Amino acid sequence: MLKKSVLAVLAASALFLGGASAANAQPDLGDYPDDVSVTVFPTVIRPLETSTITFSEDYFEPGEIVAIDVAGESGAEAGLAAIAPAARSTLTTSKAASSDGSLVAVFTAPADGDGTYDVSFSGSRDYTAVITVVPFGVALPSDVSVGDSSLANTGGGVSPVAIWAGLGALGLGVVALVASILRRRRA
């Protein structure tokens, strides 16, 4: 009986305190530095306006050739300043990352732009920036912020309240177990 009670308490403790551990991301990511990010600003623009896509240092390998492609309505008429101004007919081009692995691209919406445009970057890491072009005469939606490309918080951290609740439940279980054993010995 004692073995079963101890095993039940241990199993309950393991489930309560270790439940989120499977969702934790690996802390040592090997090839990926912890502090890389991508910013796209602004994410909502008008025709002929620009949006800047900035990759932080170490996002790409230093000097790496990064393939860039734009997809969207009239995408072939969009511009990619600081990438390949002469490549406006196809908008499939490439650019070398700087010596620190960073990259900056400026997207210029076409004159008749409308809808979303996917600006895809392919290299040692892939990224697709989504930029929305709203034609003149249509109200702009609220600006949408784009987060960085770091790993998502999976909720693997245990709050101090949960730790104290678990310890309290474990303590009450031990007290109940000891009381049960003492009651049986006296009987």
C-alpha positions as CSV (number, residue, x, y, z in Angstrom):
1,M,0.0,0.0,0.0
2,L,2.8,2.4,0.9
3,K,4.6,1.7,-2.4
4,K,1.4,2.5,-4.4
5,S,0.8,5.7,-2.5
6,V,4.4,6.9,-3.0
7,L,4.3,6.0,-6.7
8,A,1.0,7.9,-7.0
9,V,2.4,11.0,-5.3
10,L,5.6,10.9,-7.5
11,A,3.5,10.4,-10.7
12,A,1.2,13.3,-9.8
13,S,4.2,15.5,-9.0
14,A,5.9,14.6,-12.3
15,L,2.8,15.4,-14.3
16,F,2.2,18.7,-12.4
17,L,5.7,20.1,-12.5
18,G,7.0,18.5,-15.7
19,G,3.9,19.0,-17.9
20,A,5.3,21.9,-20.0
21,S,8.8,20.6,-20.2
22,A,8.2,18.8,-23.5
23,A,7.2,22.1,-25.2
24,N,10.5,23.9,-24.2
25,A,12.7,24.8,-27.1
26,Q,16.3,23.6,-27.2
27,P,18.3,26.4,-25.5
28,D,21.5,25.7,-27.5
29,L,20.5,26.2,-31.2
30,G,24.0,25.5,-32.6
31,D,24.1,27.4,-35.8
32,Y,21.6,30.1,-34.9
33,P,22.7,33.1,-32.8
34,D,20.2,34.1,-30.1
35,D,19.9,37.7,-31.0
36,V,19.0,37.8,-34.7
37,S,15.9,39.6,-35.9
38,V,14.0,40.9,-38.9
39,T,12.1,44.1,-39.0
40,V,9.6,45.2,-41.6
41,F,8.5,48.8,-41.4
42,P,6.0,49.9,-42.3
43,T,4.0,46.8,-43.1
44,V,1.0,48.8,-44.6
45,I,1.8,51.3,-47.4
46,R,0.2,53.1,-50.3
47,P,1.2,52.7,-54.0
48,L,4.7,54.1,-54.8
49,E,5.6,54.2,-51.0
50,T,8.4,52.2,-49.5
51,S,8.8,49.6,-46.8
52,T,12.2,48.7,-45.4
53,I,13.1,45.1,-44.6
54,T,16.1,44.9,-42.2
55,F,17.9,41.7,-41.2
56,S,20.1,42.1,-38.1
57,E,23.8,41.1,-38.2
58,D,24.5,37.3,-38.2
59,Y,21.1,36.6,-39.8
60,F,22.9,35.4,-42.9
61,E,26.4,34.2,-43.4
62,P,28.8,37.1,-44.1
63,G,28.9,37.8,-47.8
64,E,26.3,35.2,-48.6
65,I,24.3,35.6,-51.8
66,V,20.6,35.8,-50.8
67,A,18.0,35.2,-53.5
68,I,15.1,37.6,-53.4
69,D,11.6,37.2,-55.0
70,V,8.5,39.4,-55.0
71,A,5.0,38.0,-55.5
72,G,1.8,39.9,-55.6
73,E,-0.5,41.8,-58.0
74,S,1.7,43.8,-60.4
75,G,4.6,42.3,-58.6
76,A,6.8,42.7,-61.7
77,E,6.3,46.5,-61.5
78,A,7.3,46.7,-57.8
79,G,10.7,48.0,-57.0
80,L,13.5,46.7,-54.7
81,A,15.8,49.7,-54.1
82,A,19.1,48.8,-52.6
83,I,18.8,45.3,-54.1
84,A,18.7,45.5,-57.9
85,P,17.1,48.6,-59.4
86,A,17.6,47.3,-62.9
87,A,15.8,44.0,-62.2
88,R,12.3,45.6,-62.1
89,S,10.9,43.5,-64.9
90,T,11.2,40.1,-63.1
91,L,11.8,41.0,-59.5
92,T,13.7,37.8,-59.0
93,T,17.2,38.9,-58.0
94,S,19.9,38.4,-55.4
95,K,22.1,40.4,-53.2
96,A,25.1,39.7,-51.0
97,A,24.7,40.0,-47.3
98,S,27.2,42.5,-45.7
99,S,30.3,41.4,-43.9
100,D,28.5,41.1,-40.6
101,G,25.6,39.0,-42.1
102,S,23.0,41.8,-42.1
103,L,20.9,42.8,-45.1
104,V,18.7,45.8,-45.9
105,A,16.1,45.9,-48.7
106,V,13.7,48.6,-49.6
107,F,10.4,47.5,-51.2
108,T,8.6,50.1,-53.4
109,A,5.0,49.4,-54.1
110,P,3.9,49.5,-57.8
111,A,1.8,52.5,-59.0
112,D,-1.3,50.3,-59.3
113,G,-0.4,48.2,-56.2
114,D,-3.2,46.6,-54.3
115,G,-3.2,43.7,-51.8
116,T,-0.4,41.8,-50.2
117,Y,3.1,41.3,-51.5
118,D,5.4,38.5,-50.4
119,V,9.0,39.5,-50.5
120,S,10.9,36.2,-50.0
121,F,14.6,35.9,-49.1
122,S,16.3,32.6,-49.5
123,G,19.8,31.9,-48.1
124,S,21.2,30.0,-45.1
125,R,17.9,31.1,-43.5
126,D,14.6,31.8,-45.4
127,Y,12.2,34.6,-44.6
128,T,9.1,36.0,-46.2
129,A,8.1,39.6,-45.5
130,V,4.4,40.3,-46.0
131,I,3.7,43.9,-47.0
132,T,0.1,45.2,-47.6
133,V,-0.5,47.9,-50.2
134,V,-3.7,49.8,-49.9
135,P,-4.7,51.9,-52.9
136,F,-5.5,55.6,-52.5
137,G,-9.1,56.3,-51.7
138,V,-9.3,53.3,-49.4
139,A,-9.0,53.8,-45.6
140,L,-5.7,52.4,-44.1
141,P,-6.2,49.6,-41.6
142,S,-4.4,50.0,-38.3
143,D,-0.7,49.3,-38.7
144,V,0.3,45.7,-38.2
145,S,3.6,45.2,-36.4
146,V,5.8,42.3,-37.5
147,G,7.7,40.4,-34.8
148,D,11.2,39.1,-35.2
149,S,12.1,35.7,-36.2
150,S,13.2,34.4,-32.8
151,L,11.7,31.2,-31.4
152,A,8.2,31.4,-30.0
153,N,7.7,31.4,-26.2
154,T,6.1,27.9,-25.7
155,G,5.1,28.4,-22.1
156,G,7.6,26.0,-20.7
157,G,8.4,28.2,-17.7
158,V,6.7,27.3,-14.4
159,S,5.5,30.3,-12.5
160,P,6.4,30.6,-8.8
161,V,2.7,30.3,-7.8
162,A,2.6,26.9,-9.5
163,I,5.7,25.8,-7.8
164,W,4.4,26.7,-4.4
165,A,1.0,25.1,-5.1
166,G,2.8,21.9,-6.2
167,L,5.0,21.9,-3.1
168,G,1.9,22.5,-0.9
169,A,0.0,19.6,-2.6
170,L,3.0,17.4,-2.2
171,G,3.4,18.4,1.5
172,L,-0.3,17.7,2.1
173,G,0.0,14.3,0.4
174,V,3.0,13.4,2.6
175,V,1.1,14.4,5.8
176,A,-1.9,12.4,4.7
177,L,0.3,9.4,3.9
178,V,2.1,9.6,7.3
179,A,-1.2,10.0,9.2
180,S,-2.6,6.9,7.4
181,I,0.5,4.8,8.2
182,L,0.3,5.9,11.9
183,R,-3.4,5.2,12.1
184,R,-2.9,1.6,10.8
185,R,0.0,0.9,13.2
186,R,-2.2,2.0,16.2
187,A,-5.1,-0.2,15.1
